[in-house]
Amino acid sequence: MTEPEAAADLAERPFDELVAELQRIVQALEAGNLPLEESIARYREALRLHAAAETRLREAELTISQLGRGMGADASDEAAATEGDG
């Protein structure tokens, strides 16, 4: 799998799945019984998973922020409509 294909694969995976896989890798690394080469490969994979999860979190924060602003605008519109009725 090429780097762009791998990134696309991670982008498609659910956030919870990314975190679970990251936890499994951390546990394997912490156990300390992997050969050096495999430890390095797993560490690289963990970095990719972390980056994908962090990107997903930033996207969620942006969405929530935008929704919050939208709700604030809706509340302002309702208040203005109510004031106009009076």
C-alpha positions in Angstrom: 0.0 0.0 0.0 1.4 3.4 -1.0 1.5 6.4 1.4 -1.5 8.2 -0.2 -3.5 4.9 -0.1 -2.6 4.3 3.5 -3.7 7.9 4.4 -7.0 7.4 2.6 -7.5 4.1 4.4 -7.0 5.8 7.7 -9.4 8.7 6.7 -12.1 6.1 6.1 -11.8 4.3 9.4 -14.0 5.3 12.4 -12.3 7.4 15.1 -12.9 4.7 17.7 -11.2 2.1 15.6 -8.2 4.4 15.2 -7.9 4.9 18.9 -8.3 1.1 19.6 -5.6 0.2 17.2 -3.3 2.9 18.6 -3.9 1.5 22.1 -3.1 -2.0 20.9 0.2 -0.8 19.4 1.1 1.1 22.6 0.5 -2.0 24.7 2.6 -4.1 22.4 5.4 -1.5 22.6 5.2 -1.2 26.3 5.4 -5.0 26.8 8.9 -4.6 25.4 9.1 -8.1 23.8 9.1 -7.1 20.1 12.3 -7.1 18.0 13.7 -3.7 17.3 12.7 -3.6 13.6 9.1 -4.5 14.5 9.0 -2.0 17.3 10.1 0.8 14.9 7.5 -0.3 12.3 4.8 -0.3 15.0 5.9 3.1 16.2 5.6 4.5 12.7 2.1 3.0 12.4 1.2 4.5 15.8 2.4 8.0 14.5 0.2 7.6 11.5 -2.8 6.6 13.6 -2.3 9.4 16.0 -2.1 11.9 13.2 -5.3 10.6 11.6 -7.1 10.6 15.0 -5.9 14.2 15.7 -7.1 15.4 12.3 -10.5 13.8 13.0 -10.7 15.6 16.3 -9.8 18.9 14.8 -12.5 18.4 12.2 -15.0 17.6 14.9 -14.0 20.7 16.9 -14.5 22.8 13.8 -17.9 21.3 13.1 -19.0 21.8 16.7 -17.8 25.4 16.6 -19.6 26.1 13.3 -22.8 24.5 14.7 -22.5 26.6 17.9 -22.2 29.8 15.8 -25.1 28.7 13.7 -27.2 28.1 16.9 -26.1 31.5 18.2 -27.3 33.1 14.9 -30.6 31.2 15.2 -31.1 32.5 18.7 -30.3 36.1 17.5 -32.8 35.7 14.7 -35.5 34.5 17.0 -34.8 37.3 19.5 -35.0 39.9 16.6 -38.2 38.4 15.4 -39.7 38.4 18.9 -38.7 42.1 19.4 -40.2 43.0 16.0 -43.6 41.5 17.1 -43.8 43.7 20.2 
